[in-house]
């Protein structure tokens, strides 16, 4: 995946390094060129100096070809603006914003922007959220620990049962769209080609869900 991280402070740099180590193509934006030193000499991604909500800077970071973006500056206002631009102007599939004010977090969650507050933030969790993606996320529950995702049945699980795609406490098929109807499946419901699945899954189970669906290799979604 191609991921842009805006903000190269302690948290932003840690996130960028963790994503890069997982094999993602990472571009880091920061207005202070000296901040890039926190990435370390082994960082293999790219850096762009500039303001994260400047369109020219975002274009330089190839925002139009980006799979995910994390707005991790020290300013709630900047993070909110960057996240909305990424989502609404550039249609980045996965956007995460770090916001200290939880009231703002609730507002942006309704706009489809995943938020992390200062009390729930963690690099591993942010990596999981950003990486959890060729599945179409249609709703986020609570603080983002559980998502409802949508996917057309992959060929390798057509003919198998809902029970084969269930992990108690982590992964549950909640609905199936079939022939212009939506059904609530039982454990014995058999998947058919063309079915659209709605799956509730914990962020922590992202790699496991990917493996069950037969999506390339089980490395971050």
Buried (B, 14 or more C-beta within 10 A) or exposed (E): BBBBBBBBBEBBBBBBBBBBEBEBBBBBBBBEEEBBEBBEEEBEBBBBBBBBBBEEBBEBBBBEEBBBBBBBBEBBEBBBBBBBBBBEEBEBBBBBBBBBBEEBBEEBBEEBBBBBBEEBBEBEBBBBBBBBBBBEBEEBEEBBBBBBBBBEBBEEBEEEBBEEBBEEEBBBBEBBBBEEEEEEBEEEBEBEEEBBBBBBBBBBBBBBBBEBBEBEEBBBB
